[in-house]
Amino acid sequence: MKESTYQDSKNKSYTLKIREIQKELPEFCGEYFRSLSNMNMSVLTRYGYAVDLRGFFRYLTEEIPLFSGSTPLSFTIDDLKKVTSNHIELYLEYVSVYEKNDQEISNGENGRARKLSAIRSFFKYYFKHQYLESNVAALVESPKLHEHAIIRLEPNEVAVLLDQAESGANLTEKQRQFHKNTQLRDIAILTLFLGTGIRISELVGINVNDIDFDNYAFTITRKGGKQDILSFGEEVAGALRDYADQRKDMSPLEGHENAFFLSLQNRRITVRAVENLVKKYASSAVPLKKITPHKLRSTYGTMLYQESQDIYLVADVLGHKDVNTTRKHYAAQSRDNKRAAARMIRLRDD
């Protein structure tokens, strides 16, 4: 059986999930989701919109007296016309903290902003196509977003993390039992994050024939399905070659023959498994920092910017469509450089 690409499998899986969620939404929503698909919006974004809109319609029918007796499935365009900006503001306040299945769920400013983005996109569509006389969602102000310091590894912490993956020190007895079988793979994964700034979804999607050791480069599939080529240096090449040699002797399950990184079950490694292995090594190597694959990507971006001072280069390598995204994340580094520059100039000798 020919293996579909990781991206194809992910797209199929989330497309099916979106269809299931649509069964819980008003019938007229189908037109909106078809429009998103035609816009070539990523399947993950469409899935996120579907989840957020399901929550919004549940809130309207369960918490707003005006829609008492309705369900999301019975909601009509005429009902949508009755929704006000105040209803949306009440919803955003509600999702800041609520209970579901006896569990407390909270959404910070980023979570609320994402939900408002989904609602705005939805109302904009129906206003644009003249189903609605006004776009009430456009009247709702976005939650104020506060900048957070980038959590990243310092150079000495990078070395400690890689040493930890190599030695297996501080792992539990059970973890050490698997370490000899996963050591080369885990070092290759950590080195790839730290040496290229690759996204976790890009990493798990790498196939055996995507890596060109002769030219120190490999092909990845970016967000949205676009292919790109990343280069790597000697340290990354060494870690990848060590694992590639081991990989040749492994017997992948049917349908996973092309996957470069394999799990202990000989399947393509999953995003969750990679998240867990990073957490496993980082929790003992740098216990005071919550390190995730994205933090390793931030570490690479920071190191690259410090060395190059070229924000456009960093944006290109990290795959940011908008350089302002990169500038926002690494602005603190720029300020540090400016302060250092100010201290370099002496106007008078002491």
C-alpha positions in Angstrom: 0.0 0.0 0.0 1.4 3.4 -1.0 1.8 5.7 1.9 0.1 9.1 1.6 2.2 12.0 2.7 2.0 13.2 6.3 0.3 16.4 5.1 -2.3 14.4 3.1 -3.1 12.3 6.1 -3.4 15.3 8.4 -5.6 17.1 5.9 -7.9 14.1 5.5 -8.1 13.6 9.3 -9.1 17.2 10.1 -11.4 17.4 7.1 -13.4 14.5 8.6 -13.4 16.2 12.0 -14.7 19.4 10.5 -17.6 17.5 8.9 -18.5 15.9 12.2 -18.6 19.3 13.9 -20.7 20.7 11.1 -23.4 18.1 12.0 -23.8 20.0 15.2 -24.0 23.5 13.6 -26.8 25.3 11.9 -27.4 24.0 8.4 -26.6 27.4 6.8 -23.0 27.2 8.1 -22.2 24.7 5.3 -22.0 27.6 2.8 -19.5 29.4 5.0 -17.2 26.4 5.4 -17.2 25.7 1.7 -16.1 29.3 1.2 -13.2 28.8 3.6 -12.1 25.7 1.7 -12.2 27.5 -1.6 -10.0 30.2 -0.1 -7.2 27.6 0.4 -7.3 28.3 4.2 -5.3 25.7 6.1 -7.3 22.8 7.4 -6.1 23.4 10.9 -7.5 27.0 10.8 -10.8 25.8 9.4 -11.0 23.2 12.2 -10.2 25.8 14.8 -13.0 28.0 13.4 -15.4 25.1 13.5 -14.6 24.3 17.1 -15.0 27.9 18.2 -18.3 28.5 16.3 -19.7 25.3 17.8 -18.9 26.7 21.3 -20.5 30.1 20.3 -23.8 28.6 19.1 -23.9 26.4 22.2 -23.5 29.5 24.4 -26.2 31.4 22.5 -28.8 28.6 22.8 -28.0 27.6 26.3 -27.2 30.9 28.0 -29.0 33.7 26.2 -32.8 33.9 27.1 -33.6 35.3 23.6 -32.7 32.0 22.1 -34.2 29.8 24.8 -35.7 26.7 23.4 -33.4 26.7 20.3 -30.5 24.4 19.6 -27.5 25.0 17.4 -29.1 22.8 14.7 -32.4 24.7 14.8 -30.7 28.1 14.6 -31.7 30.0 11.5 -30.5 33.1 9.6 -33.4 35.0 11.2 -32.0 34.0 14.6 -28.5 35.2 13.5 -30.0 38.6 12.7 -31.0 38.9 16.3 -27.5 38.4 17.6 -26.0 41.6 19.0 -22.5 42.8 19.7 -23.4 42.6 23.4 -24.1 38.9 23.0 -20.6 38.4 21.5 -19.0 40.4 24.4 -20.9 38.3 26.9 -19.7 35.2 25.2 -16.0 36.3 25.4 -16.5 37.1 29.1 -18.1 33.7 29.6 -15.3 31.7 28.0 -12.7 33.5 30.2 -13.6 30.9 32.8 -16.4 28.3 32.9 -17.1 24.7 33.8 -17.6 21.8 31.5 -18.0 18.2 32.6 -17.1 19.2 36.1 -13.8 20.7 34.9 -12.8 24.3 35.0 -11.8 25.7 31.6 -10.2 29.1 31.1 -9.2 31.1 28.1 -6.6 33.9 28.3 -6.4 36.9 26.1 -5.0 34.9 23.2 -7.7 32.3 23.4 -10.5 34.9 23.5 -8.9 36.8 20.6 -8.8 33.6 18.5 -12.5 32.9 19.3 -13.4 36.5 18.3 -11.5 36.0 15.1 -13.6 33.0 14.2 -16.8 34.9 15.0 -15.7 38.0 13.0 -14.9 35.9 10.0 -18.3 34.2 10.2 -20.3 37.4 10.5 -18.2 39.1 7.8 -19.1 36.4 5.3 -22.9 36.6 5.9 -22.8 40.4 5.9 -20.8 40.5 2.7 -23.3 38.1 1.0 -26.2 40.3 2.2 -27.7 37.7 4.6 -27.2 40.3 7.4 -27.9 44.1 7.3 -25.1 44.8 9.7 -21.9 43.2 10.9 -22.2 43.3 14.7 -19.0 41.3 15.2 -17.0 44.2 13.7 -18.1 46.4 16.6 -16.5 44.1 19.3 -13.1 45.2 20.4 -10.3 42.6 20.5 -9.0 41.6 23.9 -5.8 43.5 24.6 -2.8 41.3 24.0 0.2 41.7 26.2 3.7 40.7 25.0 5.3 37.9 26.8 9.0 37.3 27.1 10.3 34.6 24.9 11.3 31.4 26.8 14.4 30.0 25.2 17.5 28.1 26.1 20.8 29.8 26.8 23.8 28.3 25.1 24.9 26.4 28.2 21.4 25.0 28.5 21.4 23.8 24.9 24.6 21.8 25.7 23.1 20.3 28.9 19.9 19.3 27.0 21.8 17.5 24.3 24.2 15.9 26.9 21.1 14.7 28.7 19.6 13.1 25.6 23.0 11.4 24.8 23.7 10.0 28.3 20.1 9.4 29.6 21.2 10.7 33.0 18.4 11.6 35.4 15.9 9.5 33.5 13.7 7.1 35.5 14.5 3.4 35.4 11.6 2.8 33.0 12.7 5.6 30.7 16.3 4.2 30.7 15.0 0.9 29.4 13.9 2.5 26.2 16.7 5.0 26.0 19.2 2.8 24.2 16.7 2.2 21.4 15.7 5.8 21.1 18.9 7.6 21.9 20.0 8.3 18.3 16.5 9.3 17.2 16.0 11.6 20.1 19.4 13.3 19.6 18.6 13.8 15.9 15.2 15.3 16.7 16.5 17.7 19.3 19.5 18.7 17.1 17.1 19.3 14.2 14.9 21.6 16.2 17.9 23.5 17.6 19.9 23.6 14.4 17.2 24.5 11.9 14.2 26.0 13.7 11.9 23.5 12.1 8.3 23.3 13.2 7.1 20.2 14.9 4.5 19.4 12.2 7.3 19.8 9.6 9.6 17.5 11.5 7.2 14.6 11.9 6.3 14.9 8.2 9.9 14.3 7.0 10.3 11.3 4.7 13.5 9.3 4.2 14.0 10.6 0.6 13.5 14.2 1.8 17.0 14.4 3.2 19.9 15.2 0.9 23.1 14.6 2.8 25.3 15.5 -0.2 24.0 19.1 -0.2 23.2 19.3 3.6 19.5 20.1 2.9 16.1 18.6 3.3 12.6 19.2 1.9 9.7 20.1 4.3 6.1 20.9 3.9 5.2 24.3 5.5 1.9 25.3 7.0 -0.6 25.5 4.2 1.1 22.7 2.2 3.8 24.8 0.5 7.1 22.9 0.1 10.4 24.5 1.1 14.1 23.5 1.4 16.0 24.0 4.6 19.8 23.7 5.0 21.6 22.2 7.9 25.2 22.3 9.3 27.7 19.8 10.3 26.3 19.1 13.8 22.8 18.4 12.5 24.2 16.3 9.6 26.1 14.1 12.1 23.1 13.5 14.3 20.9 12.8 11.2 23.5 10.4 9.7 23.8 8.5 13.0 20.1 8.0 13.2 19.7 7.3 9.4 22.2 4.4 9.8 20.1 2.9 12.5 16.9 3.6 10.6 18.1 1.4 7.7 17.8 -1.7 10.0 14.3 -0.9 11.2 11.2 -2.5 9.7 8.4 0.1 9.4 4.8 -1.0 9.5 2.9 -1.0 6.3 1.9 2.5 5.3 4.9 4.0 7.3 7.7 2.9 5.0 8.7 6.4 4.0 8.7 8.0 7.4 12.1 9.1 8.6 11.4 9.3 12.3 9.8 6.2 13.6 8.2 5.4 17.0 9.1 2.3 19.0 6.1 0.7 17.3 7.7 1.4 13.9 5.1 3.9 12.9 5.7 7.5 11.8 6.3 9.4 15.1 3.5 11.6 16.2 3.4 15.2 17.3 2.4 14.1 20.8 5.3 11.7 21.0 7.8 14.4 20.0 6.3 16.8 22.6 6.7 14.2 25.3 10.3 13.4 24.5 11.3 17.1 24.6 9.5 17.4 27.9 11.2 14.3 29.2 14.8 15.5 28.6 14.1 19.2 29.3 12.4 18.6 32.7 15.6 17.2 34.1 18.1 19.2 32.0 16.5 22.7 32.6 13.9 22.2 35.3 13.2 25.9 35.8 12.0 26.4 32.3 9.0 24.9 30.6 10.6 23.8 27.3 8.5 22.7 24.3 9.4 22.1 20.7 8.3 25.6 19.9 10.7 26.9 22.6 13.5 25.1 20.8 12.5 26.8 17.6 12.6 30.1 19.5 16.0 29.2 20.7 17.3 28.7 17.2 15.6 32.0 16.0 17.3 33.9 18.8 20.7 32.4 18.1 20.4 33.1 14.4 19.3 36.7 15.0 22.2 37.3 17.4 24.7 36.0 14.9 23.3 37.6 11.7 21.4 40.7 12.9 19.2 40.1 9.9 15.5 39.9 10.8 14.6 39.1 7.1 16.9 36.1 7.1 15.4 34.8 10.4 11.9 35.3 9.0 12.8 33.4 5.8 14.4 30.5 7.5 11.6 30.2 10.1 9.0 30.3 7.4 7.2 33.5 8.6 5.0 35.0 5.9 5.1 38.4 7.5 8.5 39.7 8.8 6.5 41.7 11.4 5.7 38.4 13.1 9.4 37.8 13.4 10.2 41.3 14.5 7.6 41.1 17.2 9.1 38.0 18.7 12.7 39.1 18.6 12.2 42.8 19.3 13.7 42.3 22.8 17.0 41.1 21.2 17.0 44.3 19.1 16.6 46.5 22.2 19.4 44.7 23.9 21.7 45.3 20.9 20.8 49.0 20.9 21.6 49.3 24.6 24.9 47.6 24.0 25.7 50.0 21.1 25.0 52.9 23.4 27.6 51.7 25.8 30.3 51.3 23.1 30.8 55.0 22.5 32.9 57.1 24.9 32.7 60.9 24.4 35.4 61.7 26.9 38.2 59.8 28.5 38.0 59.5 32.3 
